[in-house]
């Protein structure tokens, strides 16, 4: 499937900023089942960017702007060809050992509710069939956390989302990751894009989880939609949680009262032409 993506992030400041620096994880990797055909990123100072791979293997660009400015617009766009690999991720640059993905973070720290959720699918120990257990966990998270936009915010933890019983894809991923790590399964957070179809409601900018399955490697699980990623998914970056996998992280001097606007368009290339014929 050919998927066309346009991701535009705009920051506006009530008072101008004197300096800004942005860390951009906005370039998807090519790997088995995902081939980036064209891709471009534009941002103030991007022509003088520094490029490196972080500890997770994500390609990162650092772009800075040192002149007075009252806003910043960052755009990423391109075409990605995808195949359905049943959620199995192979061919991605791996730098961190998988055991580091057992580490708790503030967003994925377990509480009594998450411990009970983990026990409900594993009896408190690493199961013999890890794949079946992770599928059961995915379904359990989907049942426990109703998809509701606006019910949580970017700082909501897995424990808080589970207790509220409502959240968005970020919350589903955090709850899944927290429970998987309790069971003893390395799990990580994934940012990306999702081409909506007839599935559960979802934003075009999407998030899900990956868990390590011996014999298969990293396998994606999307509790928000109750399925493993298919050819409708474009994988962007991974991390311990939403903070470490964020597509854009930045800071500035000045620039008070920041306003943020994000627009993400994801569509199948040629779909409109086919509908018109």
C-alpha positions in Angstrom: 0.0 0.0 0.0 1.2 3.5 -0.8 0.5 5.9 2.0 1.0 9.7 1.7 1.6 11.7 4.8 1.7 15.4 5.7 2.5 16.4 9.3 2.6 20.1 10.1 3.3 21.5 13.6 3.1 25.2 14.3 4.2 27.0 17.4 3.0 30.6 18.0 4.3 32.9 20.7 2.6 35.9 22.3 6.0 37.4 22.8 8.9 36.7 20.4 11.5 34.1 21.1 15.2 35.0 20.8 16.4 31.4 20.3 14.8 28.0 19.6 16.2 24.5 19.2 14.1 21.5 18.1 14.9 17.8 18.3 13.0 16.1 15.4 12.2 12.4 15.2 10.2 13.0 12.0 11.9 10.7 9.5 10.4 7.1 9.4 12.9 4.3 8.8 12.8 1.8 6.0 12.7 -1.9 7.1 11.0 -5.1 6.2 7.4 -4.2 5.3 8.0 -0.4 5.2 9.9 1.4 2.4 10.2 5.1 2.5 10.0 6.2 -1.1 10.1 10.0 -0.6 10.5 12.1 2.5 11.3 15.7 3.4 11.4 17.7 6.6 11.4 21.5 6.7 12.0 23.7 9.8 13.7 26.9 10.6 17.4 26.2 10.7 17.0 22.8 9.2 19.5 23.6 6.5 22.1 23.7 9.2 20.9 20.7 11.1 22.9 18.2 13.1 21.9 14.6 12.4 22.5 11.5 14.6 20.9 8.3 15.9 19.7 8.3 19.5 20.1 5.3 21.9 16.9 3.8 20.5 18.1 3.8 16.9 15.8 6.7 15.8 17.1 9.1 13.3 17.2 12.6 15.0 17.7 16.0 13.5 18.6 19.0 15.6 17.5 22.4 14.1 18.1 25.7 15.7 17.0 29.3 15.1 18.9 32.2 16.6 17.0 35.2 15.2 14.0 36.9 16.8 10.8 35.0 15.9 7.2 34.8 17.0 6.5 31.3 15.7 7.9 28.2 14.1 6.4 25.8 11.5 7.8 22.3 11.1 6.6 20.1 8.2 7.3 16.5 7.4 5.8 14.8 4.3 6.4 12.0 2.0 5.2 8.6 0.6 5.7 5.3 2.3 5.1 1.9 0.8 3.9 -0.7 3.4 3.1 -4.4 3.6 1.2 -6.3 6.2 3.8 -8.3 8.2 1.4 -9.2 11.1 3.1 -6.6 13.3 6.5 -8.2 13.1 9.3 -5.6 13.0 12.5 -6.7 11.4 15.3 -4.7 9.8 15.1 -1.7 12.1 18.4 -0.2 13.4 18.7 -1.5 17.0 21.2 0.1 19.4 19.8 -0.4 22.9 19.8 -4.0 24.3 16.2 -5.2 24.7 16.5 -5.6 28.5 16.5 -1.8 28.9 12.8 -1.9 27.8 12.0 -3.5 31.1 12.7 -0.2 32.8 9.9 1.7 34.5 9.3 5.4 33.7 7.1 7.9 35.4 4.5 7.4 32.6 4.6 3.6 32.8 5.1 3.1 36.6 2.6 0.3 37.7 0.1 0.6 40.5 -2.3 -1.9 42.0 -4.6 -1.6 39.0 -1.9 -2.4 36.5 -0.6 -5.2 38.6 -4.0 -6.8 38.7 -4.3 -6.3 34.9 -1.0 -8.1 34.4 -1.9 -10.9 36.7 -5.2 -11.4 34.8 -3.4 -12.5 31.7 -0.2 -14.1 33.1 -0.9 -15.4 36.6 2.0 -13.3 37.8 4.7 -15.0 35.8 6.3 -15.1 32.4 3.9 -17.3 30.3 5.0 -20.2 28.2 3.3 -18.7 25.2 4.3 -15.1 25.3 2.6 -14.2 22.0 -0.8 -15.5 23.2 -0.3 -13.6 26.4 0.5 -10.3 24.7 -2.6 -10.7 22.5 -4.7 -11.3 25.6 -3.1 -8.2 27.2 -3.9 -6.1 24.2 -7.6 -7.2 24.4 -7.7 -6.6 28.2 -6.3 -3.0 27.8 -8.8 -2.3 25.0 -11.6 -3.5 27.3 -10.4 -1.6 30.3 -9.7 1.8 28.7 -12.4 3.3 26.5 -11.2 5.4 23.6 -12.2 9.0 24.3 -10.5 12.0 22.9 -10.0 14.7 25.6 -10.3 12.4 28.5 -6.6 12.6 29.3 -3.6 14.8 28.5 0.0 14.4 27.4 1.2 14.0 31.0 -1.4 11.4 32.0 0.3 8.2 33.3 -0.7 4.6 32.6 -2.0 4.2 36.1 -4.1 7.3 35.9 -5.6 6.3 32.5 -6.4 2.8 33.7 -8.1 4.1 36.8 -10.2 6.6 34.8 -11.1 3.9 32.3 -10.8 6.4 29.4 -8.0 7.6 27.2 -6.5 7.7 23.7 -3.9 5.7 21.9 -1.0 7.1 24.0 -2.8 5.8 27.1 -3.5 2.4 25.7 0.1 2.0 24.7 1.4 3.1 28.2 -1.0 0.7 30.0 0.1 -2.2 27.7 3.8 -1.4 28.2 3.5 -1.1 32.0 1.7 -4.4 32.3 4.0 -6.2 29.8 7.1 -5.1 31.7 5.6 -6.4 35.0 5.2 -9.8 33.4 8.8 -9.7 32.4 8.4 -8.9 28.7 10.5 -6.1 27.2 8.1 -3.5 25.7 8.5 -0.1 24.1 6.4 2.8 22.8 6.0 3.6 19.1 4.9 6.8 17.4 3.7 6.7 13.9 0.8 7.2 11.5 -2.4 5.3 10.9 -4.6 5.2 7.8 -8.1 5.1 9.3 -10.6 2.6 7.9 -13.6 1.0 9.5 -11.8 0.3 12.8 -12.2 2.1 16.1 -11.8 5.8 16.2 -8.2 7.0 15.9 -6.2 10.0 15.1 -4.0 10.0 12.0 -1.0 10.6 14.3 -1.0 7.3 16.2 0.8 5.4 18.9 1.0 1.7 19.8 3.4 -0.7 21.6 5.9 -3.3 20.6 6.8 -6.4 22.8 9.7 -8.8 22.4 8.7 -12.3 21.5 11.4 -14.9 21.4 11.6 -16.4 17.9 9.8 -13.5 16.3 11.6 -10.4 17.7 9.7 -7.2 18.2 6.0 -7.4 17.5 3.6 -4.5 17.4 0.3 -4.4 19.4 -2.3 -1.6 19.1 -4.7 -1.8 22.0 -6.6 1.3 20.8 -7.7 -0.7 17.7 -7.4 -4.2 19.2 -5.0 -5.5 16.5 -1.4 -5.8 15.4 -0.2 -3.2 13.0 -1.0 -3.9 9.3 -0.1 -2.1 6.1 -2.2 0.8 7.3 0.5 1.7 9.9 3.6 3.8 9.3 6.2 3.4 12.1 8.1 6.6 13.0 10.1 6.3 16.2 10.2 4.2 19.4 11.2 4.9 23.0 10.5 4.0 26.6 7.3 6.0 26.6 5.6 8.9 24.8 8.2 11.4 26.0 11.3 9.6 24.8 9.6 8.8 21.4 8.1 12.2 20.8 8.4 13.4 17.2 9.2 16.9 18.3 10.9 18.1 21.5 12.2 21.6 21.8 13.0 24.6 23.9 13.3 28.3 23.4 14.5 31.5 25.1 11.6 33.9 25.4 8.5 33.0 23.4 6.0 33.4 26.2 2.5 32.0 26.1 3.1 29.3 23.5 0.2 28.1 21.3 0.5 24.8 19.5 -1.4 23.6 16.4 -0.8 20.1 14.8 -2.3 18.9 11.5 -1.7 15.4 10.3 -3.0 14.1 6.9 -2.7 10.4 6.1 -4.2 9.0 3.0 -3.8 6.1 0.5 -2.2 7.4 -2.6 -4.5 7.1 -5.6 -7.6 6.4 -3.4 -9.3 9.6 -4.5 -8.7 8.9 -8.2 -10.1 5.3 -7.7 -13.2 6.6 -6.0 -13.8 9.1 -8.9 -13.5 6.4 -11.6 
